[in-house]
Amino acid sequence: MALWIKGSRSIANNLMKTRIMGFFGAVNQSCFGGDSYSYLCRSSVSSFCFNSSRTANQLDSLYVSDDDNNQALDFPGGKVTFSSQMRFISETGENRVPCYRVLDDNGEPIIGSNYEQLTKELAVKMYGNMVTLQMMDTIFYEAQRQGRISFYVTSLGEEAINIASAAALTPDDVVMPQYREPGVLLWRGFTLQEFANQCFGNKADYGKGRQMPIHYGSNKLNYFTVSSPIATQLPQAVGAAYSLKMDKKDACVVTYIGDGGTSEGDFHAALNFAAVMEAPVVFICRNNGWAISTHISEQFRSDGIVVKGQAYGIRSIRIDGNDALAVYCAIHAAREMAVSEQRPILVECLTYRVGHHSTSDDSTKYRPIEEIEYWKSARNPVNRYRKWVERNGWWSDEEDRELRSNVRKELLQVIQLAEKTDKHPVTELFADVYDAPPLNLQEQEKQLRETITRHPKDYPSSVPV
């Protein structure tokens, strides 16, 4: 292995003692301090801090010179200096990575905050979609409790991440969801009737009733169908993003994951894959503190998710996931960087899952009710964003009452219609896999029909045999 020898001390050494430390103090403040978002929006600072290998080489030349007596290893990836001191890298940073936000808990813009300006039309549409998502979750959850659908997952407490991230994307961007992102589909134009059809698994359901409820998908809206296994969508997202890069598309892939999903191997494989291939993909992690029932302190010992991006060589940011403006601005910037610079971005959204993990869960068994109520009221993302919209003179109590009344009526209507719509026949269980069903599938269908004939009460009468 080649050794690179540094020579005697020079002007660069004095620069390091004076100007360089001052520079890095300034970079540290702008890149990682309270104004952490501003560096994302400034391409010159962004490229200097993270993007330019030429700049990195210039920094090397300032730190070392031909006159220094120290040695450095010319290793693939960059020169590595030697040290006579045995020092392990600390398992934790001295300070936690700060969290970018725009609105305080009362919906007031924070003084000095740097954010993308929203038009009245966009701001009101975002609020309307957040309310619609909230009400859809509440009513569909009640429908499950009434036995009308078999399963449901709410996004309560995470409405800002859903709607604001969707608003920051373009229709050409491909979305690979986990299962708590129906708001992205709602924003893109998926109707309440389409949501209801999927949950009831009727003939109008695009999946022909063969998926669990809430496993939505839309080819027309560039939204891949939800799949149950955790984190499998992440490496798939990187592969799809790399194909966009090869085709020189002006688009990226956006994929979502929860904090629990980062414990899966697919998460780590995907980040490394994306970094090495420089794929235009935005990873959005909803860190809501609990996964399905396990606190994050039992999931990992790192400073959340954001630091894992740096470990894999991915530009990353931590944001307040309950601040709709912060989410919109950060994802807007992340999307621009992913497309224009052809690179992956990791966004950690700090939020809280107010609802149960699903209708199969009782979260009061593993977390305090007081904690849930605090986040439901004091940190409610919909209420916080509404206060900001109202302060701009763009919304009123009367408009809010009308919106909620109309959405409720429409939800009740679509549920009734979905419930009355016929189901697909049993034959559809065995279709769309092979051009001609093989013998083993024919035998399985025969056995199923015989079983239904023997035990008719165990099968829904609404499904044609």
N, C-alpha and C positions, 0 to 999 in steps of 0.2 A: 504494500500500500504506500502511496506517495505521501511524503511529508512536505509541508509548506513552511519555510523558515521565515520568520519576521525579523527585520533588521533593527537598527538603532532607533531611538526615539526621534520623533519629528514634530512638525507643526500639527499634524493630525492628532497626536497624543494630547497636546494642549487644548485643541478643540474639544476633544472628548471630555476634558475636565471642566470646560466652561460652557460652551454653547450646546453640546450634545445633550447633557443632562437636562438643560433648560428646555430643549426641544422635545425630549421624551416626556418631560413633565406636562408640556402642552398637549402632546399627542394623547397621553394617557387621559387627560381631562376631557378632550373632545371625543375620543373614541370609546371611553369606558365610563365617563362620569355622568352627571345628571343630564347633560345635553347629548346623551348617547345616540339619539336619533339623528342629530344634525350631521354626524359624520357619514351616515348612510346616504344622505341626500347630496353630499358634496363629492362629486366624482373625483376631484383632484386629491382631496384628503383620503378618500376611500382607496384610490389606486396606490397612493403613497404608503398608506399603512399596511395594505394587504395584497395589492394586486401586481405590483411591478417587480419582476426579478431583477431588472436593471437597477432599480432603486435599492433593492436589497444588497446588491453588489457594491453600490456606492457607500452604503452604511458600513459594509465590511471594510472598505478601504479607509474609512474614518476611524474605525475602532483599532485597526492594526496597520502596521507599515513594514516596509522592508528593513527598517532599522531596529525593530523590537527583537528582544532575545527569546521571547516565548515561541512555542511551536503550536501548530494547528494541523489537524488531520484533514487532508483533502479527500473527503468522503462523499459518495454519491448523495445528492440532495443539498450539499453546501458544506463549507469548511466548518469544522468543529474544533474549538480551542481546547487545549489541555489545561488541567488544573492539578496542582500538587496537593490540594486539599480534598479529602473525601467528603463529599456533600450529597446527600440524597435529596431528591425533589420532594417538597412537602406534600403530604396527602391532601391538604386543604390550603386555599389561598388565604392571605391575611385578611382580605375583605371579600365579601360576596359580590358577585356580578350585579350591578344595579339594574333596576327595572324601569324601562321607558314608559312614561305615561303622559297624557295631555290633560285629562280632566281629573280633578280631585273627586273625593267621594260624594261631594255635593253637586257635581256637574259643572263646576267652575273651571275654566281654563287656567292652568298653572302659569304663573307669570314667567315669561321667558321661554315658554315651551315652543318648540319648533314643529309645526305640523302642516300637512297638506290642507289647503282650504277647500271646503265642500260647498257646492251650490245648494240652494234651498231644495231643488228638486231631488238631488241625490240624498241629502240629509233626511228629508221627509220619507223618501222611499225606504231608506235603511230602517228608520224607526217603525214604519208600517210593517215591514217584513219581520222585525224582531217581535213585535206584538203578535203577529199572525203565527209565528213559530211557537211562541209561548202558549197561545191559546190552543193551537193544534195539539201540542203535547199534553196539555191538561185534559182536553176532551177525549183524545184517543186513549189516554191512560185510563180514564173512567170507562171507556168502552171495553177495554180489556178486563177491568175489574167486574164488569157486568157479564163477562163471558162471551162477548160478541166477537172478539178477536183473541187469538191464543197468546200473544206476546207483544210487548212494546218497550221501547227505550226512549226516554225523554232527553232533551238538551237543556233542561231548566238550569239556569245559572251560567250557561255557556252560549247564550244567544248572540253576544257581541262577536265572539270568535267565528261563529257560523256566518252571520250576515255581513259583518264588516270585511272579513277576509274575501268573501265571494264578490263583494262590491269592488274590491281592489284588483280583480282579475279581468281578463278579457274572455269572450266566448270561445276563443280558439285555444285557451289554456285547458289542458287535460286535468281532470280531478280524479284522484284515486283515494276514496274516503276510507275511514275506518267504519264506524257505524253510528257516530253521534254528530253527523254533519248534514242532516236533512235540510238545514237552512241554506246551504250552498245550492242545492237543487231548487229550493223555493225561489231563491233569487234569480236563478237562470230560467225560470218560467215553468217549472213542474207545478201542475195545478193541484189544488186540494183534492179534487176528484181522483187524480192519478195516485196521490198518496193513499187515499182510502182504498182504491182498487187493489193496490199492492198488499196492504195490510189484511184485506179480506180475501185475497187470493182468488178473485173471480175471473170471469172470461176476459175482462178488460185489462187484467194485470199482464204486463209485458213478460213477466216470468212464468206465466201460465199456472200460478199458484204453487210452484215447486220450490219456492224459497220461503224462509221464515219471514214473518212480518218485519218491516223496517229495512229489509235488504233491497233498497231501491237501486235503480239504475236507468240510465237514459243515454243511448247512443247519440241521439239528436243533440243532447245538451253536453256532450263530452264528459259524462259522469259515469265512471265505471261502476258496475254493480257491486254492492257491498258483499263481502264474503266473511263468514264467521271466524275462521282462524285468525288469531292476532298477529299483526305485523307482516303478513305475507304480501301485502300491497306495497311495502316499501321498496324491496329490490325490484319488483315489477315496475314501480314508478321510475326508478333510475334507468332501467332498460328502455322504457318508453321515451324518457327524456333524451336519452342518447340517440334514439332514432330521430327525434325532432331536430337534434343537432346535426346529424348526418344529412337530413333533408333541408337544412338551412331554413327551418320554419321560424317565424317571428312569434314564438310561443314557448311556454314551459309546462312542466308537469307540477302540480301541487298535490301533495299527499299529507294525510293527517294521521296522527297517532296519539294515544294517551300516555300518561307517565308510566303506567304499568307495562305498556307495550315496549318500552325501551329496555326492558329486561329480557326481551326475546333476542335471539341471535340474529334474526333478520334485520333488526334495527342497526346493529353494528356492521353487518355485512353491507347493508345499503349505504350507510354513510361512507364507508371506505371505498366502495364501488363508485359512488358519485364523485368523491374527491379526486380519485385517480383518473377517472374518465372525464372529469370536468363537465358533468352533465347539468343542463339547465333545469334543476328540480328544486322546489321549495318544500322543505320538511316543516310542517307545523305541528308542534307538540302541545297538546292541551294538558298541562300539568295541573290537575285538579286535586292533588293531594292524597287521593285514596285508591287509585286504580279500582278494582272491583270491591275489595274490602281490606286491602293491605295499605297501610300508611306508607308514605314515601320514605320515611326513615328506615323502613324494612325492605325497601326496593333498592336503594343505593345510598352510598355515603358521600357522593360527590356533591358539588354545589349545583343541585338540580340537573337539568338537561343541557343547558346552554354551553357548559364547559366541555361537554363531550364533542361538540362541533370542532372546537379548537384542537382537541386531541387527534381528530381525523383530518385536520387541515381544511375545515369548512368555516366560512364566515358566519357568524352567529350573533343573535341579539335576544335579550330577554325583555318581554313586554308585559304590561298589565292587561291580561285577557278579558277583564271586565270593563275596560275602557274602549268603547267602540271606535273613538277617534284614533287612539293609539294603535289599535289593531289595523284599522284601515291604512294609516300612514306607513306603518312598518311593513305590511304585506305589499303595499304599492311599491315601496322602495326595494323590497326583496325581489319582487317580480321583475322590476326593471333591471336590477343587477344580474339576475339569473339569465335573462334573455340577452341583454346587451353585452355582458362579459362572459357568457357561456360558463356559468359556474353554479354549484349548489349553494343553497343558503339554508340555515337552520334557525327557526324561530320558536322560542319557548314562551308560551302564553301562560302566565300564572292566573289561575281561575279557581273555581270551586263547583263541584257537581252538587247542586242543591237537591236534585231528585235522587231517588234510589238508582242503583246501577242499572236495573231493569225491573220489569214486573216480577221477576223471580227473586228479587233481593229485598231485604229489609235493612237499610243502612243504619237504623237506630240501634241495631245489635252491636255495631262496632265503632260508632262515633257519637259524641254527645249531641243531644237534641239542641242544646243551646248554641252549639257551633253552627249547626245547620240553619237555625233561625237568624243568627247574626249575618251570615252570608246572604240569606234570602232577603233580608230587609236592608241592612246597612250597606252592603256591597252589591246590591242588585244592579246588573249592567243595563237593564231596560230602563229602570227609573233614573239612573244617573244620566244616560244619554237623553232621555226625554227632557230633563231639566235644562240641558244645554240647548236643545232644539227650541224649547219654549223661550229661553232667554234671547234667542235670535229673532223672536216674533214670528216663528214659522209654524207654531202649533198652539192649540188651545184645548181646554177641557171639553168643550162641545165637540170638537173634531175627534177627540180621543174616545168619547162615548159613542159617537157614530161609527168609528172604525171598529171598535170592539163588538158592537151590536151586529154589524154587518158580517164580520168574520165568524161570529158564533152561529148566526143563522146559516151561513154557507157551510160551515163544518157539519152541522146537524143534517143538512140536506144531502151532502155528499156521503155521509155515513149510511143514511137510509137507502140511498140509491145503490151504493156498493154492496150493502147487505142483501138487497133484493136481486142483484144481478146473478145470473146462473154461474155455476162453477164449471170448470173444465172436466170432461169425462176421465175416467181412470186411464184410458188409453194414452193420454198425454204424459203420464208418468214414464212411459217407455219410449216416447218419441224424441226426435231431434238429437239423437246420439249417433245412430247409424242410418245409412241410406235405406237399408233393409234390415229389420230387427233380426239378430242372430237367434239361434235356437235357445240359448240360455235365457235371453230376455223373454222370448215367447213362453218359455216354461214358467218364468217368474210371474208373468201376467196371468197365466192360467191359474197358478196357485193362489194368487191374490184374489181373483174372482171367486174361486171356490171357498176361500176363507170368508169373504164378505157374505156369500150365500149362507154359510153355516152360522155366522154370527152377525146378523144384520144390525142388531142394536148397538154394536161396537163401532159402527161406521156412520158418518153423517149422511142423512138421507138426501141432502142437497147435492151430493156428488153423484152424477150419473155413472152407472156401472156399464 
